[in-house]
Amino acid sequence: MSAASSHPAPQPDPAVRPADRRVSARIGAIAESATLAVDAKAKALKAAGRPVIGFGAGEPDFPTPDYIVEAAVQACREPRFHRYTPAGGLPELKKAIAEKTLRDSGWQVDPAQVLVTNGGKQAIYEAFAAILDPGDEVIVPAPYWTTYPESIQLAGGVPVEVVADETTGYKVSVEQLEAARTEQTKVLLFVSPSNPTGAVYTRDEAEAIGRWAVEHGLWVLTDEIYEHLVYGDAQFHSLPVLVPELADKCIVVNGVAKTYAMTGWRVGWLIGPQDVVKAAANLQSHATSNVSNVAQVAALTAVS
């Protein structure tokens, strides 16, 4: 087993006194989101009258549907949403997400397995933070969305890239994954449909990868936020449905941003084993507390 290219965790310069370090090595090593940087430049050029088409942030080209907006307006008028609510999400939203997951993916989960987060990014970071210890490796198929390796490194993990190209339809094989696996490998990141390539794994391909993960006792974090953005003959398949034995070591990340044109509302979620979800919820209780109640009510209307 030979590791593919990896990113070692940043270390502080021992020659510099701790009191003289203005920014920690951990945070100083984080790059600005390339997606948001490109998006900001495109918007600035548009504002200057340039004929620009932005390929940065993935945003639907239509507004949030009126009935979702109206639900948020009504939520603003309800005093109970003016106060703190459970850090892990409104109970009614967690229940609706569980029902939506069964309806759309065929995976039956309990609301206690759901954590509502401030967008998909927080879900991804908290998932990695909950299961990674320093030095744990995460296999990351490339090309990848820019936030994945940063979230892994923030959680103390080491991203290990496995590159796919146009010759394979931008899909990695079990053989490539096995070549990248080491004794330090803990997690496989699996994204289908893929951001940014659009690649969609077939049922057989996804199942083979899921069974490989089970065989080696690995965790899988699977980002399903593009589940409904499939075209032609492509079909979305959820790994814990294809490989039920994987469910106890699988975390699914999703949200309302893409499907419901709600990128700015910042509501995502993660679904996983209850002990991991509880740990991630504990982290969120100190980091941000509950997601905006108005946005949660809008998300409830969307997923329902």
C-alpha positions in Angstrom: 0.0 0.0 0.0 1.6 3.3 -1.1 0.2 6.6 -0.2 -0.8 9.1 -2.8 0.1 12.8 -2.5 -0.7 14.1 1.0 -0.7 17.4 2.9 1.2 17.2 6.3 -0.3 19.1 9.1 1.2 22.6 9.6 3.7 22.9 12.5 4.6 26.1 14.3 8.2 27.4 13.9 10.0 26.2 17.1 12.5 29.1 16.7 9.7 31.6 17.3 8.4 32.3 20.8 4.7 31.4 21.2 4.0 35.0 22.4 5.5 36.3 19.1 3.3 34.2 16.8 0.5 36.5 15.7 -1.5 33.8 13.9 -1.5 30.1 14.8 0.1 27.7 12.3 -3.2 25.8 12.1 -5.2 28.9 11.0 -2.4 30.5 9.1 -2.1 27.5 6.8 -5.8 27.8 5.6 -6.2 29.2 2.1 -9.0 31.6 1.3 -11.9 29.8 -0.3 -11.0 29.9 -4.0 -14.7 29.4 -4.9 -15.7 32.6 -3.0 -12.7 34.5 -4.3 -13.6 33.8 -7.9 -17.2 34.5 -7.2 -16.4 37.9 -5.7 -14.2 38.8 -8.6 -16.9 37.8 -11.1 -19.5 40.0 -9.3 -17.1 42.9 -9.2 -16.5 42.7 -13.0 -20.3 42.4 -13.6 -20.9 45.5 -11.5 -18.3 47.3 -13.6 -20.4 46.4 -16.7 -18.2 43.6 -18.0 -19.9 40.7 -19.8 -18.8 38.0 -17.3 -20.2 34.5 -16.7 -19.1 33.3 -13.3 -17.9 29.7 -12.7 -17.1 30.2 -9.1 -19.8 29.6 -6.5 -22.4 27.0 -7.5 -25.7 28.9 -7.4 -29.0 28.2 -9.1 -30.0 30.9 -11.5 -33.5 31.4 -10.0 -34.5 32.8 -6.6 -35.7 30.8 -3.6 -39.4 29.8 -4.3 -42.0 32.2 -2.9 -43.7 29.7 -0.6 -40.3 29.1 1.2 -39.8 32.9 1.6 -43.3 33.3 2.9 -42.7 30.6 5.6 -39.7 32.6 6.8 -41.7 35.8 6.9 -44.3 34.1 9.1 -41.5 32.6 11.3 -40.2 36.2 12.0 -43.6 37.0 13.6 -43.5 34.0 16.0 -42.0 34.9 19.4 -40.8 31.4 20.0 -38.3 31.8 17.1 -36.9 34.9 18.7 -35.2 32.8 21.3 -32.6 30.1 21.6 -33.6 26.7 20.3 -31.8 23.4 20.6 -28.3 23.7 19.3 -28.7 20.5 17.2 -31.7 21.8 15.3 -35.5 22.4 15.6 -37.1 19.0 16.4 -39.6 19.4 13.7 -36.9 20.1 11.1 -34.8 17.1 12.2 -37.9 14.9 11.8 -38.6 16.3 8.4 -35.0 15.7 7.3 -35.3 12.1 8.4 -38.5 11.8 6.3 -36.9 13.5 3.3 -33.9 11.2 3.5 -36.2 8.1 3.4 -38.2 9.6 0.6 -35.3 10.7 -1.6 -32.6 8.2 -0.8 -34.4 5.2 0.7 -32.3 5.4 3.9 -34.3 5.2 7.1 -32.8 7.2 10.0 -34.0 8.5 13.3 -34.2 12.2 13.9 -31.6 11.7 16.7 -29.1 10.9 13.9 -29.6 14.4 12.4 -27.6 17.5 13.2 -28.8 20.8 11.6 -25.8 23.0 10.7 -25.0 26.5 9.4 -24.7 25.3 5.8 -22.9 22.2 4.4 -19.5 23.6 5.2 -20.1 23.5 8.9 -21.5 19.9 8.6 -18.3 18.8 6.8 -16.0 20.4 9.3 -17.9 19.1 12.3 -18.0 15.6 10.8 -14.2 15.5 10.4 -13.7 17.2 13.8 -15.8 14.5 15.4 -14.0 11.5 14.0 -10.4 12.5 13.2 -7.4 12.6 15.5 -4.1 14.2 14.6 -2.4 12.3 11.8 -5.4 10.4 10.7 -5.5 10.2 6.9 -8.5 11.0 4.7 -8.6 9.8 1.1 -9.8 12.6 -1.1 -10.6 11.9 -4.8 -9.4 14.8 -7.0 -10.5 17.2 -8.6 -12.3 18.2 -5.4 -14.2 21.2 -3.9 -11.6 23.5 -2.3 -13.1 23.3 1.2 -12.6 19.5 1.8 -8.8 19.5 2.4 -9.0 22.6 4.5 -11.7 21.1 6.8 -9.7 17.9 7.1 -6.5 19.8 8.1 -8.4 22.0 10.6 -9.6 18.8 12.3 -6.0 17.6 12.5 -6.3 15.1 9.7 -4.1 14.6 6.6 -5.8 14.7 3.2 -4.4 12.2 0.7 -5.3 12.9 -2.9 -6.2 10.3 -5.4 -6.4 11.8 -8.9 -9.0 10.9 -11.5 -9.0 12.4 -15.0 -11.0 12.5 -18.2 -9.8 9.0 -19.2 -12.0 7.5 -16.4 -14.8 10.1 -16.5 -13.2 11.7 -13.4 -14.1 8.7 -11.3 -11.6 6.9 -9.0 -11.4 3.1 -8.9 -11.2 0.7 -6.0 -7.7 -0.1 -7.2 -6.6 3.5 -6.9 -8.2 3.8 -3.4 -6.4 0.6 -2.3 -3.1 2.0 -3.5 -3.6 5.1 -1.4 -4.7 3.2 1.7 -2.2 3.1 4.6 -2.3 2.0 8.3 -3.2 5.7 9.0 -6.2 5.8 6.7 -9.4 6.4 8.6 -11.9 8.0 6.2 -12.8 8.0 2.6 -14.5 11.1 1.2 -17.0 10.1 -1.5 -18.9 12.7 -3.6 -21.4 11.7 -6.2 -22.6 13.7 -8.1 -19.2 15.4 -7.9 -18.3 19.0 -7.4 -16.6 20.2 -9.5 -16.5 17.6 -12.3 -20.2 16.5 -12.4 -19.1 12.9 -12.4 -21.8 10.5 -11.2 -20.8 6.9 -10.1 -23.0 4.1 -11.3 -24.7 1.8 -8.8 -22.1 -0.9 -9.3 -19.2 1.5 -9.0 -20.5 3.1 -5.8 -21.4 -0.3 -4.3 -17.9 -1.6 -5.0 -16.4 1.4 -3.2 -18.7 1.1 -0.3 -17.9 -2.6 0.1 -14.1 -1.8 -0.1 -14.6 0.6 2.8 -16.4 -2.0 4.9 -13.8 -4.6 4.1 -11.1 -2.4 5.6 -13.1 -0.9 8.4 -12.9 2.6 7.1 -15.3 5.5 7.7 -17.0 7.2 4.8 -18.1 10.8 4.6 -20.4 11.2 1.6 -21.5 14.6 0.4 -25.0 14.3 -1.2 -25.9 17.9 -1.6 -26.0 17.5 -5.5 -28.3 14.4 -5.2 -31.0 16.0 -7.4 -28.7 17.6 -10.0 -28.5 14.6 -12.3 -29.1 14.6 -16.0 -29.6 12.2 -18.9 -29.2 8.6 -17.9 -27.2 9.3 -14.7 -28.8 8.2 -11.4 -27.9 9.2 -7.8 -27.2 6.3 -5.3 -26.7 6.7 -1.6 -23.9 4.6 -0.2 -25.5 3.6 3.1 -28.5 2.3 1.1 -26.4 0.4 -1.3 -24.2 -1.0 1.4 -26.2 -1.2 4.7 -23.2 -2.6 6.6 -21.5 0.7 6.1 -24.1 2.7 8.0 -22.4 2.5 11.4 -19.3 4.2 10.0 -21.0 6.5 7.5 -21.7 10.2 7.7 -24.0 11.8 5.1 -23.8 15.6 4.5 -26.5 17.5 2.7 -28.4 20.8 2.8 -31.0 23.0 1.1 -28.6 25.2 -0.8 -28.6 23.6 -4.3 -31.9 21.8 -4.7 -34.0 24.6 -3.2 -32.0 27.6 -4.4 -31.2 28.6 -0.8 -27.4 29.1 -0.9 -27.6 32.2 1.3 -29.9 30.8 3.9 -27.1 28.7 5.4 -28.9 25.5 6.4 -27.2 22.1 6.1 -27.1 18.9 8.0 -25.2 15.8 8.7 -26.6 12.3 9.4 -24.7 9.6 11.1 -24.3 7.2 14.0 -25.8 8.8 17.2 -22.6 8.9 19.2 -20.8 10.8 16.4 -23.8 13.1 15.9 -23.9 13.8 19.6 -20.2 14.7 19.6 -20.6 17.0 16.6 -23.6 18.6 18.3 -21.6 19.3 21.5 -19.0 21.0 19.3 -21.7 23.1 17.6 -23.2 24.1 21.0 -20.0 25.9 21.8 -19.2 27.2 18.3 -22.5 28.7 17.0 -25.4 27.3 19.0 -28.6 26.9 16.9 -28.9 27.8 13.2 -31.0 30.9 12.6 -34.6 29.8 13.5 -36.0 31.8 10.5 -33.7 29.9 8.1 -34.6 26.6 9.8 -38.3 27.2 9.3 -37.7 28.0 5.6 -35.7 24.8 5.3 -38.5 22.9 7.0 -40.9 24.1 4.4 -38.5 23.3 1.6 -37.8 19.7 2.6 -41.4 19.0 3.4 
